[in-house]
Amino acid sequence: MKPLSKILLVRTNPIRARSGTSPPLGCLYLASAVHEWLDPKIEIRLADMQASNMAFNDLSVLYREFEPDVVGFSSLSCEHADLLESAMRCKAWNRECLTVAGGPHASMFGGLLAQVSDIDVVVKGEGERTFVELLAAWVDAKSFHGIRGLLFRDNGEIIETPSRQFEADLDSLPLPAWDLLDMHSYSRCTNMNGFLAAEPYMAVMTSRGCPFQCSYCHRLFGTRFRQRSIDNVVGELEVLYHRFGIKEIHFIDDCFNLNPSRAKSIADEIVSRRLRFKIAFPNGIRGDLMDEELIEKLKAAGTYMMTYAVETASERLQKLVKKNLKLDKVAQAIETTYKLGVIPAGFFMLGFPTETRAEMERTIRFACESSILKAYFFSVVPFPRTELYELVGQIYPRMPQEEEISGSHSYWGADPYFTRATGIDVKAVQRTAYRRFYFDPLRVARILKLFPKNLHLVRGLFYGLQASFSLVEYLNNLRARSCFRQ
């Protein structure tokens, strides 16, 4: 038997993604699963490299000081290089330490990671039960072959075991190990929502899976909507409120409102149990499933911001990428949200395959003419192993292969595929969109009236200016002004 007394969980730094950080729920669920299902005496530490402002040298020092037996890494695809560097430094410290890669990147590109000598095992999909079974087998020096959801090397051969079924009963999972966190460190960081109305805050996921077929999505949690019971969800909220003093909740489900009656019941329970939170939905909610009653109930529960994932205002593109959003209903939900005093935010994507300048203009005009007060205009990124990637490959020249995944593979990528394929400068279009959206005096007045007045507002204004202007663009004959000329 091998000793297992210390585990280090590393959330690699998503700085290349230019996205906000969020409490790493995946790592927290792993930690609680280990303590609940394996051994409560195992010492577990969490190194969230962005929230802790950790450099690679700091991580190396932590390896030497903590001396973990197992190190688990959770990473996005845009952090591929950071994951490799973190694992390399671990093995440079101790070749006998078991290194395990998990998270979204490992689930989609496990075959790539399994080839890396510094990574011993890759966990695919939901990792709670897989990770615990892996650790139990490692302690007993047993084979990994019978454990579902793994990739590993055996005598130079890469072994991929059958996929594990998604967790059917989410209530059976122990609550996240929040005691591993410095709660207040996340309030200092830019978060997924972009803003905070109160602190400290915590992210909560009440369901997993989404039945919609958007072609740009990896569907990491599957296409079956699995929901925690209302009592289980609100019980978690009570622990966060009374034990940890959490004042703001960010619901980050893929589709929180897929079951509107359930969403209304959660809101009602928050009110009836007197949990006085500020609440936001930063991950995008399905706008054409919203109704006025649900918005009213969420507002009564403390909701101050809702993000609607619109993506495109072109009905043709909605069908092409299988989003199939009913744009008229979304527009109505946005207006109702604003009317009821909740900040409406929106996600938009520019550069879908075959998208025309006129369709880009339609999307920007939808955003600018709506009551949305916070908008993101992303570059479309066709990630390998998505339907969108296959579609782009059929229409345009060769796209990056799996072996070329790197830190540039993000929604803020400096070199959008659409620009290379069509000559239309998507970055210039984005900057034009931001200027038109945020330089509207009426919108600015509404922002200053409704948004929380704190450092996050100042930071948001700075990022807005940064997204709206580029010296390079102006030196390049103000190309943004002409990007919609026919």
C-alpha positions as CSV (number, residue, x, y, z in Angstrom):
1,M,0.0,0.0,0.0
2,K,1.1,3.6,-0.7
3,P,0.6,6.3,1.9
4,L,-2.0,9.0,1.1
5,S,-2.0,11.8,3.6
6,K,-1.9,14.9,1.5
7,I,-3.6,16.1,-1.7
8,L,-3.0,19.3,-3.5
9,L,-5.7,20.6,-6.0
10,V,-4.5,23.2,-8.4
11,R,-6.8,25.5,-10.4
12,T,-4.5,26.8,-13.1
13,N,-4.5,30.5,-14.0
14,P,-6.9,31.5,-16.7
15,I,-5.2,34.9,-17.2
16,R,-4.8,34.2,-20.9
17,A,-8.5,33.9,-21.2
18,R,-9.1,37.5,-19.9
19,S,-12.1,36.0,-18.1
20,G,-13.1,36.5,-14.5
21,T,-12.2,34.0,-11.9
22,S,-14.8,32.1,-9.9
23,P,-14.6,29.8,-6.9
24,P,-13.5,26.4,-8.4
25,L,-16.6,24.3,-7.7
26,G,-15.1,21.3,-9.4
27,C,-12.1,21.2,-7.1
28,L,-14.4,21.8,-4.1
29,Y,-16.7,19.0,-5.0
30,L,-13.6,16.7,-5.4
31,A,-12.3,17.6,-2.0
32,S,-15.6,16.9,-0.3
33,A,-16.0,13.6,-2.1
34,V,-12.6,12.5,-0.9
35,H,-13.4,13.3,2.7
36,E,-16.9,11.9,2.5
37,W,-16.3,8.7,0.6
38,L,-12.6,7.9,1.1
39,D,-10.9,9.3,4.2
40,P,-11.8,12.4,6.2
41,K,-8.3,12.5,7.7
42,I,-6.6,13.3,4.3
43,E,-5.2,16.8,4.3
44,I,-6.4,18.7,1.2
45,R,-5.2,22.1,0.1
46,L,-6.4,24.2,-2.8
47,A,-4.1,26.4,-4.9
48,D,-6.2,28.7,-7.1
49,M,-3.5,30.4,-9.0
50,Q,-5.4,33.4,-10.1
51,A,-7.3,34.1,-6.9
52,S,-4.1,33.7,-4.9
53,N,-2.0,35.6,-7.5
54,M,0.4,32.7,-7.7
55,A,3.2,32.5,-10.2
56,F,4.8,29.2,-11.3
57,N,7.7,29.7,-8.9
58,D,5.1,30.1,-6.0
59,L,3.6,26.8,-7.1
60,S,7.0,25.1,-7.0
61,V,7.6,26.4,-3.5
62,L,4.2,25.0,-2.4
63,Y,5.1,21.6,-3.8
64,R,8.2,21.5,-1.7
65,E,6.6,22.9,1.5
66,F,3.3,20.9,1.5
67,E,4.8,17.7,0.0
68,P,1.6,16.3,-1.5
69,D,1.2,12.6,-2.4
70,V,-1.2,13.5,-5.2
71,V,-1.7,16.7,-7.2
72,G,-4.9,17.2,-9.2
73,F,-5.1,19.9,-11.9
74,S,-8.2,21.5,-13.2
75,S,-7.9,23.6,-16.4
76,L,-9.6,25.1,-19.4
77,S,-8.3,24.6,-22.9
78,C,-6.9,28.1,-23.1
79,E,-4.7,27.1,-20.1
80,H,-3.2,24.1,-21.8
81,A,0.4,25.6,-21.6
82,D,-0.1,26.5,-18.0
83,L,-1.3,23.0,-17.1
84,L,1.8,21.5,-18.8
85,E,4.1,23.9,-16.9
86,S,2.4,23.2,-13.6
87,A,2.7,19.4,-14.0
88,M,6.3,19.6,-15.2
89,R,7.3,21.5,-12.1
90,C,5.5,19.0,-9.9
91,K,7.4,16.1,-11.4
92,A,10.7,18.1,-11.2
93,W,10.1,18.2,-7.5
94,N,9.1,14.6,-7.1
95,R,8.7,12.0,-9.8
96,E,6.7,9.7,-7.5
97,C,3.9,12.2,-6.9
98,L,0.8,11.1,-8.7
99,T,-0.3,13.9,-11.1
100,V,-4.0,13.9,-12.3
101,A,-5.5,16.2,-14.9
102,G,-9.2,17.0,-14.8
103,G,-11.6,19.7,-15.7
104,P,-13.0,20.9,-19.0
105,H,-9.8,20.6,-21.0
106,A,-9.0,17.1,-19.8
107,S,-12.6,16.0,-20.6
108,M,-12.4,17.1,-24.2
109,F,-8.7,16.6,-25.0
110,G,-7.7,13.8,-22.7
111,G,-5.9,12.0,-25.5
112,L,-3.5,14.8,-25.8
113,L,-2.8,15.1,-22.1
114,A,-2.3,11.3,-21.8
115,Q,0.7,11.6,-24.0
116,V,2.4,14.0,-21.6
117,S,5.0,12.2,-19.4
118,D,4.4,14.7,-16.5
119,I,0.7,13.7,-16.3
120,D,0.0,10.3,-14.9
121,V,-3.7,10.0,-15.3
122,V,-6.5,12.0,-17.0
123,V,-10.0,12.1,-15.6
124,K,-12.8,12.6,-18.1
125,G,-16.2,14.0,-17.3
126,E,-17.7,14.4,-13.8
127,G,-14.9,13.5,-11.6
128,E,-16.2,13.0,-8.0
129,R,-16.6,9.2,-8.0
130,T,-13.8,8.6,-10.6
131,F,-11.3,10.5,-8.5
132,V,-12.1,8.7,-5.3
133,E,-11.9,5.3,-7.1
134,L,-8.6,6.3,-8.7
135,L,-7.1,7.3,-5.3
136,A,-8.4,4.1,-3.6
137,A,-6.8,1.9,-6.4
138,W,-3.5,3.9,-6.2
139,V,-3.3,3.5,-2.5
140,D,-3.8,-0.3,-2.8
141,A,-1.4,-0.5,-5.8
142,K,-4.3,-1.9,-7.9
143,S,-4.8,-1.6,-11.7
144,F,-6.7,1.4,-13.1
145,H,-8.2,-0.6,-15.9
146,G,-11.5,-1.3,-14.2
147,I,-12.2,2.4,-13.3
148,R,-14.4,4.2,-15.7
149,G,-13.6,7.7,-17.0
150,L,-9.8,7.5,-17.2
151,L,-6.9,7.8,-19.6
152,F,-3.4,6.6,-18.6
153,R,-0.3,5.0,-19.9
154,D,0.5,1.3,-19.4
155,N,3.8,0.1,-20.7
156,G,3.9,2.8,-23.2
157,E,0.4,2.3,-24.4
158,I,-2.4,4.8,-23.8
159,I,-5.4,3.1,-22.2
160,E,-8.8,4.8,-22.3
161,T,-11.4,3.2,-20.1
162,P,-15.2,3.4,-20.9
163,S,-16.9,6.6,-20.0
164,R,-18.6,7.0,-16.7
165,Q,-22.3,7.7,-16.7
166,F,-23.3,11.1,-15.5
167,E,-24.3,11.4,-11.8
168,A,-28.0,10.7,-11.8
169,D,-28.8,11.9,-8.2
170,L,-27.0,15.2,-7.7
171,D,-28.4,15.3,-4.1
172,S,-26.1,12.4,-3.3
173,L,-23.0,14.5,-3.8
174,P,-21.6,16.1,-0.6
175,L,-21.7,19.9,-0.5
176,P,-18.5,21.7,-1.7
177,A,-15.6,22.0,0.7
178,W,-15.8,25.7,1.1
179,D,-13.5,25.6,4.1
180,L,-10.6,25.3,1.6
181,L,-11.2,28.8,0.3
182,D,-10.2,32.3,1.3
183,M,-13.7,33.6,0.5
184,H,-12.7,37.2,0.5
185,S,-9.9,36.7,-2.1
186,Y,-12.6,36.1,-4.8
187,S,-14.3,39.3,-4.0
188,R,-11.1,41.2,-4.9
189,C,-10.9,39.5,-8.3
190,T,-12.8,40.1,-11.5
191,N,-15.6,37.6,-11.4
192,M,-17.8,36.0,-14.1
193,N,-20.5,38.5,-13.4
194,G,-18.2,41.4,-13.8
195,F,-19.7,43.1,-10.7
196,L,-20.6,42.5,-7.1
197,A,-23.3,44.2,-5.1
198,A,-22.2,42.6,-1.8
199,E,-19.3,40.5,-0.5
200,P,-18.2,37.9,0.1
201,Y,-19.9,35.9,-2.7
202,M,-20.1,32.3,-3.8
203,A,-20.9,30.5,-7.0
204,V,-23.6,27.8,-6.8
205,M,-24.7,25.2,-9.4
206,T,-28.2,23.8,-8.9
207,S,-28.2,21.6,-12.0
208,R,-26.0,19.9,-14.5
209,G,-26.6,19.3,-18.2
210,C,-28.5,21.1,-21.0
211,P,-30.8,19.6,-23.6
212,F,-30.2,22.3,-26.2
213,Q,-27.9,21.4,-29.1
214,C,-25.9,24.6,-29.7
215,S,-23.1,23.6,-32.1
216,Y,-20.4,25.6,-30.4
217,C,-20.8,23.8,-27.0
218,H,-18.8,20.8,-25.7
219,R,-21.8,19.7,-23.6
220,L,-19.5,18.7,-20.8
221,F,-22.3,17.8,-18.5
222,G,-24.4,16.0,-21.1
223,T,-27.7,16.8,-22.7
224,R,-29.9,15.5,-20.0
225,F,-31.0,18.1,-17.5
226,R,-30.3,16.8,-14.0
227,Q,-31.5,19.0,-11.2
228,R,-30.9,19.0,-7.5
229,S,-33.9,19.0,-5.3
230,I,-35.2,22.4,-4.1
231,D,-34.5,21.5,-0.4
232,N,-30.9,20.4,-1.3
233,V,-30.3,23.7,-3.1
234,V,-31.8,26.0,-0.5
235,G,-30.1,23.9,2.2
236,E,-26.8,24.8,0.6
237,L,-27.7,28.4,0.5
238,E,-28.6,28.3,4.2
239,V,-25.2,26.9,5.1
240,L,-23.5,29.6,3.0
241,Y,-25.6,32.4,4.6
242,H,-25.5,31.4,8.2
243,R,-22.1,29.6,8.5
244,F,-19.9,31.4,6.0
245,G,-21.5,34.8,6.0
246,I,-22.0,34.8,2.2
247,K,-23.9,37.9,1.0
248,E,-24.1,37.4,-2.7
249,I,-24.8,34.3,-4.8
250,H,-23.9,33.7,-8.5
251,F,-26.0,30.9,-10.0
252,I,-23.8,29.4,-12.8
253,D,-26.0,26.6,-14.2
254,D,-25.9,26.0,-17.9
255,C,-29.7,26.5,-18.0
256,F,-31.1,27.5,-14.5
257,N,-34.5,28.3,-15.8
258,L,-35.1,25.2,-18.0
259,N,-37.8,24.2,-15.5
260,P,-39.4,27.6,-14.7
261,S,-41.6,26.2,-11.9
262,R,-38.6,24.9,-10.1
263,A,-36.8,28.2,-10.6
264,K,-39.8,30.0,-9.1
265,S,-39.9,27.6,-6.1
266,I,-36.2,28.2,-5.4
267,A,-36.8,32.0,-5.4
268,D,-39.8,31.6,-3.1
269,E,-37.8,29.4,-0.7
270,I,-35.0,32.0,-0.5
271,V,-37.6,34.6,0.4
272,S,-39.5,32.4,2.9
273,R,-36.3,31.4,4.7
274,R,-35.2,35.0,4.9
275,L,-31.9,34.5,3.1
276,R,-31.1,38.1,2.2
277,F,-28.7,37.6,-0.7
278,K,-27.8,39.7,-3.7
279,I,-28.1,37.4,-6.6
280,A,-26.8,37.4,-10.2
281,F,-26.9,35.0,-13.2
282,P,-23.5,35.5,-15.0
283,N,-23.5,32.3,-17.0
284,G,-26.4,33.1,-19.3
285,I,-30.0,32.1,-18.9
286,R,-32.4,30.9,-21.6
287,G,-34.2,34.2,-22.5
288,D,-37.1,32.6,-24.4
289,L,-38.0,30.6,-21.3
290,M,-38.4,33.6,-19.1
291,D,-41.7,35.1,-18.0
292,E,-42.6,38.1,-16.0
293,E,-43.6,36.1,-12.9
294,L,-40.2,34.4,-12.8
295,I,-38.4,37.7,-13.1
296,E,-40.5,39.2,-10.4
297,K,-39.9,36.2,-8.0
298,L,-36.1,36.3,-8.7
299,K,-36.1,40.1,-8.1
300,A,-37.9,39.5,-4.8
301,A,-35.3,36.9,-3.8
302,G,-32.5,39.5,-4.4
303,T,-31.6,39.3,-8.0
304,Y,-30.0,42.4,-9.4
305,M,-28.5,41.2,-12.7
306,M,-29.5,38.6,-15.3
307,T,-27.3,37.7,-18.3
308,Y,-29.1,36.7,-21.5
309,A,-27.1,34.6,-23.9
310,V,-28.4,36.0,-27.2
311,E,-25.3,35.2,-29.4
312,T,-26.8,36.4,-32.7
313,A,-29.8,38.4,-33.9
314,S,-29.8,36.6,-37.2
315,E,-32.6,33.9,-37.4
316,R,-30.6,32.2,-40.1
317,L,-27.6,31.8,-37.9
318,Q,-29.7,30.8,-34.9
319,K,-30.8,27.8,-37.0
320,L,-27.3,27.2,-38.4
321,V,-25.6,26.9,-35.0
322,K,-28.7,25.1,-33.5
323,K,-29.2,27.7,-30.8
324,N,-32.8,28.2,-32.1
325,L,-33.5,31.1,-29.7
326,K,-36.9,32.8,-30.2
327,L,-35.5,36.3,-30.6
328,D,-38.9,38.1,-30.0
329,K,-39.3,36.4,-26.7
330,V,-35.8,37.2,-25.6
331,A,-36.3,40.9,-26.5
332,Q,-39.5,40.9,-24.4
333,A,-37.7,39.3,-21.5
334,I,-34.9,41.9,-21.6
335,E,-37.4,44.7,-21.6
336,T,-39.3,43.2,-18.7
337,T,-36.1,42.6,-16.7
338,Y,-35.2,46.3,-17.1
339,K,-38.8,47.4,-16.3
340,L,-38.7,45.5,-13.0
341,G,-35.4,47.1,-12.0
342,V,-33.0,44.2,-12.6
343,I,-29.9,44.9,-14.7
344,P,-30.1,43.0,-18.0
345,A,-26.8,41.9,-19.5
346,G,-26.2,40.1,-22.8
347,F,-23.7,37.8,-24.5
348,F,-23.2,38.2,-28.3
349,M,-20.9,36.3,-30.7
350,L,-19.4,37.7,-33.9
351,G,-17.9,35.7,-36.7
352,F,-20.1,32.6,-37.2
353,P,-19.3,30.7,-40.4
354,T,-21.0,32.3,-43.4
355,E,-22.0,35.3,-41.3
356,T,-22.3,38.5,-43.4
357,R,-21.5,42.1,-42.4
358,A,-25.3,42.8,-42.4
359,E,-25.9,40.0,-39.9
360,M,-23.1,41.3,-37.7
361,E,-24.7,44.7,-37.9
362,R,-28.1,43.2,-37.0
363,T,-26.6,41.7,-33.8
364,I,-25.0,44.9,-32.8
365,R,-28.1,46.8,-33.5
366,F,-30.2,44.4,-31.4
367,A,-27.9,45.0,-28.4
368,C,-27.7,48.7,-28.9
369,E,-31.5,49.2,-29.3
370,S,-32.4,47.0,-26.4
371,S,-32.5,47.8,-22.7
372,I,-29.4,45.7,-22.1
373,L,-26.9,47.6,-19.8
374,K,-23.9,45.3,-20.0
375,A,-22.9,43.6,-23.2
376,Y,-20.1,41.3,-24.3
377,F,-19.2,40.9,-27.9
378,F,-17.1,37.7,-28.3
379,S,-15.2,36.3,-31.2
380,V,-16.6,33.0,-32.3
381,V,-14.0,30.2,-31.5
382,P,-14.7,26.8,-33.2
383,F,-13.2,24.5,-30.6
384,P,-12.1,21.1,-31.8
385,R,-14.6,18.3,-31.0
386,T,-17.6,20.5,-31.4
387,E,-20.1,20.5,-34.3
388,L,-19.2,24.1,-35.1
389,Y,-15.6,23.0,-35.6
390,E,-16.6,20.4,-38.1
391,L,-18.9,22.9,-39.9
392,V,-16.1,25.5,-40.1
393,G,-13.7,22.9,-41.5
394,Q,-16.2,22.2,-44.3
395,I,-16.5,25.9,-45.3
396,Y,-13.1,27.5,-44.7
397,P,-9.4,26.5,-45.0
398,R,-7.8,24.2,-42.4
399,M,-8.4,25.0,-38.8
400,P,-6.0,24.4,-35.8
401,Q,-5.8,20.7,-35.0
402,E,-6.0,19.2,-31.5
403,E,-2.2,19.2,-31.3
404,E,-2.2,22.9,-31.7
405,I,-4.4,23.8,-28.8
406,S,-2.7,26.7,-27.0
407,G,-3.2,29.7,-24.8
408,S,-4.6,31.7,-27.7
409,H,-7.6,29.3,-27.9
410,S,-10.0,31.6,-26.2
411,Y,-13.0,33.8,-26.9
412,W,-10.7,36.8,-26.7
413,G,-8.3,35.2,-29.2
414,A,-6.1,37.8,-31.0
415,D,-6.4,36.0,-34.3
416,P,-10.0,35.0,-35.0
417,Y,-10.4,32.3,-37.6
418,F,-13.1,34.4,-39.3
419,T,-10.7,37.2,-40.0
420,R,-8.2,34.8,-41.6
421,A,-10.9,33.1,-43.6
422,T,-12.9,36.1,-44.9
423,G,-10.7,39.2,-44.5
424,I,-13.3,40.8,-42.3
425,D,-11.6,42.2,-39.2
426,V,-13.7,40.8,-36.4
427,K,-11.6,42.7,-33.8
428,A,-12.4,46.0,-35.5
429,V,-16.1,45.0,-35.6
430,Q,-16.0,44.2,-31.9
431,R,-14.5,47.6,-31.0
432,T,-17.1,49.3,-33.1
433,A,-19.8,47.4,-31.3
434,Y,-18.5,48.3,-27.9
435,R,-18.2,52.0,-28.8
436,R,-21.7,52.1,-30.2
437,F,-23.1,50.3,-27.2
438,Y,-21.4,52.1,-24.3
439,F,-21.1,55.6,-25.7
440,D,-24.9,56.0,-25.6
441,P,-25.6,58.8,-23.1
442,L,-28.9,57.3,-22.0
443,R,-27.3,53.9,-21.4
444,V,-24.5,55.5,-19.4
445,A,-27.1,57.3,-17.3
446,R,-28.9,54.0,-16.6
447,I,-25.7,52.2,-15.8
448,L,-24.7,54.9,-13.3
449,K,-28.2,54.7,-11.7
450,L,-28.6,50.9,-11.4
451,F,-25.1,49.4,-11.1
452,P,-23.5,48.8,-7.7
453,K,-21.3,51.8,-6.8
454,N,-18.0,50.3,-5.9
455,L,-14.6,49.3,-7.3
456,H,-16.1,46.8,-9.6
457,L,-18.0,49.6,-11.5
458,V,-14.7,51.5,-11.9
459,R,-13.0,48.4,-13.1
460,G,-15.8,47.6,-15.5
461,L,-15.7,51.1,-17.0
462,F,-11.9,50.7,-17.5
463,Y,-12.4,47.3,-19.3
464,G,-15.1,48.9,-21.4
465,L,-12.8,51.6,-22.6
466,Q,-10.1,49.1,-23.2
467,A,-12.4,47.0,-25.4
468,S,-13.7,50.1,-27.3
469,F,-10.4,51.5,-28.4
470,S,-7.2,50.4,-30.0
471,L,-4.3,52.7,-31.1
472,V,-3.4,50.1,-33.8
473,E,-6.9,50.4,-35.2
474,Y,-6.8,54.2,-35.4
475,L,-3.3,54.1,-37.0
476,N,-4.8,51.6,-39.6
477,N,-7.0,54.3,-41.2
478,L,-9.8,53.8,-38.6
479,R,-10.8,50.6,-40.2
480,A,-13.7,50.0,-37.7
481,R,-15.6,52.9,-39.3
482,S,-15.7,51.1,-42.7
483,C,-16.3,47.5,-41.5
484,F,-20.0,47.6,-42.4
485,R,-19.7,49.3,-45.8
486,Q,-21.3,47.2,-48.6
